[in-house]
């Protein structure tokens, strides 16, 4: 079962169930999608709401919004071997830190975005104006309620300025957190009705005009940490009254000579979660090979 946050043709924003090429708006008085995700198990609650639903609409008639309300969005790093290698290559001074965190008991966790900074399907992701080496990072994103329960999955794009982070690991917040640095969507696949995430496959395609400049995939089973391990560490001495979203790291990193350019289109598909596609704004007029 897939839950979305949609804007109806008349402008009202409501949660909805996605059924193929249709959406069924849910009447949830004084509530939101995040409120619904607090009611574990969620599927029986949704089925009751469907009984009083006004009916289905074609998916093309509504606007899909980021499936996030008041939740914070966090991210994990160096959870795949390819990510460890890339982070070591981009930062000579911090290489040993990235190597150690890959196998350390404590994962790398960092704040990524507020709901206001996140964009949904079709929304533009941005490259920082002061970055000349930026890439998208496709990530399985966990939807977790206020009690630390994994309730669903969505698709995430953790935009990253590799040159800024590589210059000094202490610049990580600037490399990761800025307006348009985070895309999530298109909806939430409920964990109750989903296959084991180790069976998921992540694929990222980057188009530049008519040309495909990147196309690779990886299985979530290649992740070095368990999803529960990441959740448990994030909830240590921390609380999330509205729940939170957690990006789980990337195993897909374009080659070092590649940087995003304005007009590129990033398409991330996580089977069976969904497809998140976003155009790119900003970036250098001409790509330059980064110094590594």
CORNORBEL-V906211 format. One record per residue. N is the residue number from 1. RES is the residue in one letter. OMEGA is omega in whole degrees, 0 to 359 (none if undefined). D_CENTER is the distance of its C-alpha to the mean C-alpha in Angstrom with 1 decimal. Layout:
# CORNORBEL-V906211
n=N res=RES omega=OMEGA d_center=D_CENTER
n=N res=RES omega=OMEGA d_center=D_CENTER
This chain:
# CORNORBEL-V906211
n=1 res=X omega=183 d_center=18.8
n=2 res=X omega=178 d_center=16.0
n=3 res=X omega=181 d_center=15.6
n=4 res=X omega=170 d_center=14.6
n=5 res=X omega=188 d_center=15.2
n=6 res=X omega=170 d_center=17.7
n=7 res=X omega=181 d_center=20.2
n=8 res=X omega=180 d_center=23.6
n=9 res=X omega=180 d_center=26.0
n=10 res=X omega=175 d_center=28.1
n=11 res=X omega=181 d_center=25.2
n=12 res=X omega=179 d_center=24.6
n=13 res=X omega=185 d_center=21.1
n=14 res=X omega=169 d_center=20.9
n=15 res=X omega=182 d_center=18.9
n=16 res=X omega=174 d_center=19.7
n=17 res=X omega=178 d_center=19.8
n=18 res=X omega=179 d_center=18.9
n=19 res=X omega=182 d_center=21.7
n=20 res=X omega=180 d_center=21.7
n=21 res=X omega=178 d_center=22.4
n=22 res=X omega=173 d_center=23.2
n=23 res=X omega=178 d_center=21.8
n=24 res=X omega=179 d_center=23.8
n=25 res=X omega=180 d_center=23.6
n=26 res=X omega=176 d_center=24.2
n=27 res=X omega=184 d_center=26.7
n=28 res=X omega=185 d_center=25.5
n=29 res=X omega=176 d_center=28.0
n=30 res=X omega=182 d_center=26.9
n=31 res=X omega=182 d_center=23.5
n=32 res=X omega=177 d_center=19.8
n=33 res=X omega=180 d_center=17.0
n=34 res=X omega=176 d_center=16.3
n=35 res=X omega=180 d_center=20.0
n=36 res=X omega=181 d_center=20.1
n=37 res=X omega=176 d_center=17.5
n=38 res=X omega=189 d_center=20.0
n=39 res=X omega=181 d_center=22.7
n=40 res=X omega=358 d_center=22.3
n=41 res=X omega=187 d_center=23.2
n=42 res=X omega=186 d_center=21.3
n=43 res=X omega=179 d_center=22.7
n=44 res=X omega=178 d_center=26.3
n=45 res=X omega=181 d_center=25.4
n=46 res=X omega=180 d_center=23.8
n=47 res=X omega=177 d_center=26.7
n=48 res=X omega=179 d_center=29.1
n=49 res=X omega=180 d_center=27.4
n=50 res=X omega=181 d_center=27.5
n=51 res=X omega=180 d_center=31.3
n=52 res=X omega=182 d_center=31.7
n=53 res=X omega=179 d_center=29.1
n=54 res=X omega=179 d_center=30.8
n=55 res=X omega=186 d_center=29.7
n=56 res=X omega=175 d_center=27.2
n=57 res=X omega=173 d_center=26.2
n=58 res=X omega=182 d_center=25.1
n=59 res=X omega=183 d_center=21.4
n=60 res=X omega=182 d_center=22.4
n=61 res=X omega=180 d_center=24.2
n=62 res=X omega=177 d_center=21.3
n=63 res=X omega=177 d_center=18.4
n=64 res=X omega=179 d_center=14.9
n=65 res=X omega=174 d_center=13.3
n=66 res=X omega=182 d_center=9.9
n=67 res=X omega=183 d_center=10.4
n=68 res=X omega=179 d_center=10.9
n=69 res=X omega=179 d_center=14.5
n=70 res=X omega=184 d_center=15.7
n=71 res=X omega=167 d_center=13.1
n=72 res=X omega=175 d_center=12.0
n=73 res=X omega=179 d_center=8.6
n=74 res=X omega=182 d_center=9.3
n=75 res=X omega=175 d_center=8.5
n=76 res=X omega=179 d_center=10.9
n=77 res=X omega=174 d_center=12.8
n=78 res=X omega=178 d_center=15.4
n=79 res=X omega=175 d_center=14.7
n=80 res=X omega=181 d_center=15.8
n=81 res=X omega=181 d_center=19.2
n=82 res=X omega=178 d_center=18.1
n=83 res=X omega=177 d_center=15.9
n=84 res=X omega=181 d_center=19.0
n=85 res=X omega=182 d_center=21.2
n=86 res=X omega=181 d_center=19.3
n=87 res=X omega=177 d_center=19.2
n=88 res=X omega=180 d_center=22.8
n=89 res=X omega=186 d_center=23.8
n=90 res=X omega=185 d_center=22.3
n=91 res=X omega=180 d_center=24.0
n=92 res=X omega=183 d_center=27.5
n=93 res=X omega=184 d_center=28.2
n=94 res=X omega=186 d_center=25.2
n=95 res=X omega=183 d_center=25.2
n=96 res=X omega=179 d_center=26.9
n=97 res=X omega=181 d_center=24.4
n=98 res=X omega=178 d_center=21.5
n=99 res=X omega=183 d_center=23.8
n=100 res=X omega=184 d_center=24.8
n=101 res=X omega=180 d_center=21.5
n=102 res=X omega=182 d_center=20.5
n=103 res=X omega=182 d_center=23.4
n=104 res=X omega=176 d_center=23.8
n=105 res=X omega=182 d_center=23.7
n=106 res=X omega=179 d_center=21.4
n=107 res=X omega=170 d_center=17.9
n=108 res=X omega=179 d_center=16.4
n=109 res=X omega=180 d_center=14.2
n=110 res=X omega=177 d_center=13.6
n=111 res=X omega=182 d_center=12.6
n=112 res=X omega=187 d_center=9.8
n=113 res=X omega=165 d_center=10.3
n=114 res=X omega=179 d_center=12.4
n=115 res=X omega=182 d_center=11.9
n=116 res=X omega=182 d_center=14.3
n=117 res=X omega=183 d_center=12.4
n=118 res=X omega=175 d_center=9.3
n=119 res=X omega=181 d_center=9.9
n=120 res=X omega=181 d_center=9.7
n=121 res=X omega=178 d_center=11.1
n=122 res=X omega=179 d_center=13.8
n=123 res=X omega=182 d_center=13.2
n=124 res=X omega=168 d_center=14.0
n=125 res=X omega=188 d_center=11.9
n=126 res=X omega=170 d_center=14.5
n=127 res=X omega=179 d_center=16.2
n=128 res=X omega=180 d_center=18.3
n=129 res=X omega=182 d_center=21.9
n=130 res=X omega=178 d_center=23.1
n=131 res=X omega=177 d_center=21.1
n=132 res=X omega=179 d_center=22.5
n=133 res=X omega=184 d_center=20.1
n=134 res=X omega=182 d_center=16.5
n=135 res=X omega=169 d_center=13.9
n=136 res=X omega=177 d_center=10.4
n=137 res=X omega=181 d_center=8.5
n=138 res=X omega=187 d_center=6.9
n=139 res=X omega=168 d_center=5.5
n=140 res=X omega=184 d_center=6.3
n=141 res=X omega=182 d_center=4.9
n=142 res=X omega=173 d_center=8.3
n=143 res=X omega=189 d_center=10.0
n=144 res=X omega=180 d_center=13.1
n=145 res=X omega=186 d_center=16.2
n=146 res=X omega=180 d_center=18.6
n=147 res=X omega=179 d_center=20.6
n=148 res=X omega=180 d_center=18.0
n=149 res=X omega=176 d_center=17.9
n=150 res=X omega=184 d_center=15.0
n=151 res=X omega=180 d_center=15.2
n=152 res=X omega=181 d_center=12.4
n=153 res=X omega=170 d_center=9.3
n=154 res=X omega=181 d_center=6.7
n=155 res=X omega=180 d_center=4.7
n=156 res=X omega=173 d_center=1.5
n=157 res=X omega=180 d_center=4.5
n=158 res=X omega=181 d_center=6.1
n=159 res=X omega=187 d_center=9.4
n=160 res=X omega=173 d_center=12.4
n=161 res=X omega=188 d_center=16.1
n=162 res=X omega=180 d_center=17.7
n=163 res=X omega=180 d_center=21.2
n=164 res=X omega=178 d_center=20.8
n=165 res=X omega=182 d_center=19.3
n=166 res=X omega=179 d_center=21.9
n=167 res=X omega=179 d_center=24.7
n=168 res=X omega=180 d_center=24.4
n=169 res=X omega=179 d_center=21.8
n=170 res=X omega=178 d_center=22.6
n=171 res=X omega=182 d_center=21.0
n=172 res=X omega=180 d_center=17.5
n=173 res=X omega=179 d_center=16.7
n=174 res=X omega=179 d_center=17.9
n=175 res=X omega=189 d_center=16.1
n=176 res=X omega=191 d_center=12.7
n=177 res=X omega=176 d_center=13.3
n=178 res=X omega=183 d_center=14.8
n=179 res=X omega=180 d_center=14.7
n=180 res=X omega=181 d_center=12.2
n=181 res=X omega=187 d_center=10.3
n=182 res=X omega=173 d_center=6.9
n=183 res=X omega=177 d_center=5.8
n=184 res=X omega=178 d_center=4.4
n=185 res=X omega=1 d_center=7.1
n=186 res=X omega=182 d_center=9.8
n=187 res=X omega=178 d_center=10.9
n=188 res=X omega=171 d_center=11.1
n=189 res=X omega=183 d_center=13.1
n=190 res=X omega=181 d_center=15.4
n=191 res=X omega=181 d_center=16.0
n=192 res=X omega=186 d_center=19.7
n=193 res=X omega=185 d_center=19.9
n=194 res=X omega=173 d_center=17.7
n=195 res=X omega=179 d_center=19.0
n=196 res=X omega=183 d_center=18.4
n=197 res=X omega=177 d_center=14.9
n=198 res=X omega=177 d_center=17.1
n=199 res=X omega=182 d_center=18.0
n=200 res=X omega=174 d_center=14.6
n=201 res=X omega=178 d_center=14.4
n=202 res=X omega=177 d_center=11.6
n=203 res=X omega=176 d_center=13.1
n=204 res=X omega=176 d_center=12.5
n=205 res=X omega=175 d_center=15.2
n=206 res=X omega=179 d_center=16.1
n=207 res=X omega=175 d_center=19.1
n=208 res=X omega=188 d_center=21.6
n=209 res=X omega=179 d_center=24.1
n=210 res=X omega=185 d_center=25.5
n=211 res=X omega=171 d_center=24.6
n=212 res=X omega=185 d_center=21.7
n=213 res=X omega=176 d_center=21.2
n=214 res=X omega=179 d_center=18.7
n=215 res=X omega=180 d_center=18.1
n=216 res=X omega=178 d_center=17.2
n=217 res=X omega=178 d_center=15.8
n=218 res=X omega=177 d_center=15.6
n=219 res=X omega=177 d_center=15.9
n=220 res=X omega=179 d_center=13.9
n=221 res=X omega=177 d_center=17.5
n=222 res=X omega=179 d_center=17.7
n=223 res=X omega=184 d_center=15.7
n=224 res=X omega=181 d_center=18.3
n=225 res=X omega=174 d_center=17.4
n=226 res=X omega=178 d_center=17.2
n=227 res=X omega=181 d_center=14.3
n=228 res=X omega=177 d_center=17.1
n=229 res=X omega=180 d_center=18.1
n=230 res=X omega=179 d_center=14.9
n=231 res=X omega=183 d_center=15.2
n=232 res=X omega=180 d_center=18.9
n=233 res=X omega=181 d_center=18.8
n=234 res=X omega=181 d_center=16.4
n=235 res=X omega=175 d_center=18.8
n=236 res=X omega=178 d_center=21.8
n=237 res=X omega=179 d_center=23.8
n=238 res=X omega=178 d_center=20.9
n=239 res=X omega=182 d_center=20.4
n=240 res=X omega=186 d_center=17.9
n=241 res=X omega=180 d_center=20.2
n=242 res=X omega=188 d_center=17.6
n=243 res=X omega=181 d_center=15.2
n=244 res=X omega=173 d_center=11.8
n=245 res=X omega=183 d_center=8.1
n=246 res=X omega=173 d_center=7.7
n=247 res=X omega=193 d_center=5.4
n=248 res=X omega=178 d_center=8.3
n=249 res=X omega=184 d_center=9.3
n=250 res=X omega=173 d_center=10.1
n=251 res=X omega=181 d_center=13.4
n=252 res=X omega=182 d_center=13.5
n=253 res=X omega=177 d_center=15.1
n=254 res=X omega=181 d_center=17.4
n=255 res=X omega=188 d_center=21.0
n=256 res=X omega=181 d_center=22.2
n=257 res=X omega=186 d_center=24.1
n=258 res=X omega=169 d_center=21.1
n=259 res=X omega=179 d_center=19.5
n=260 res=X omega=176 d_center=17.7
n=261 res=X omega=178 d_center=20.2
n=262 res=X omega=181 d_center=20.4
n=263 res=X omega=175 d_center=20.3
n=264 res=X omega=176 d_center=18.2
n=265 res=X omega=180 d_center=15.8
n=266 res=X omega=179 d_center=12.6
n=267 res=X omega=179 d_center=12.1
n=268 res=X omega=177 d_center=9.6
n=269 res=X omega=172 d_center=11.1
n=270 res=X omega=180 d_center=10.6
n=271 res=X omega=16 d_center=14.1
n=272 res=X omega=187 d_center=14.8
n=273 res=X omega=181 d_center=11.6
n=274 res=X omega=183 d_center=11.6
n=275 res=X omega=176 d_center=11.1
n=276 res=X omega=182 d_center=8.9
n=277 res=X omega=183 d_center=11.4
n=278 res=X omega=171 d_center=11.9
n=279 res=X omega=183 d_center=15.1
n=280 res=X omega=173 d_center=15.5
n=281 res=X omega=177 d_center=17.9
n=282 res=X omega=181 d_center=19.9
n=283 res=X omega=181 d_center=20.7
n=284 res=X omega=179 d_center=24.2
n=285 res=X omega=178 d_center=26.6
n=286 res=X omega=181 d_center=27.3
n=287 res=X omega=176 d_center=25.3
n=288 res=X omega=181 d_center=27.1
n=289 res=X omega=181 d_center=26.9
n=290 res=X omega=174 d_center=25.5
n=291 res=X omega=181 d_center=27.9
n=292 res=X omega=none d_center=26.9
